[in-house]
Amino acid sequence: MASFPFVPAANAPFQFQPTLDSQTYVCTVPWNIFGQRWYLQCNALSGGLIFNVPLVGSPNDYPINLAAGYFTTSALVFNEASQTFVVTP
């Protein structure tokens, strides 16, 4: 399990590199001015877009897998209480 604290900056989108299904990806969390919310964009290291979804926070007792349907064994969850992205396995 890996975790990435969500610490957005004022001048650039937050970015982290999770390993999902044994491959490393680049995830960016930009603010969408029209939607007035954060989005999670996942790209391959080569730059190809894997998915772009609204950032949905999970409560402590109910993990919402933001990468569901894109990976077979890995899950990517944003824990709202701790403001942390959690990747398993």
PyMOL commands that set and color helices and strands:
alter all, ss='L'
color gray80, all
select strands_A, chain A and resi 2-5+14-16+19-20+23-29+31-32+37-44+49-54+75-79+84-88
alter strands_A, ss='S'
color yellow, strands_A
deselect
rebuild
show_as cartoon
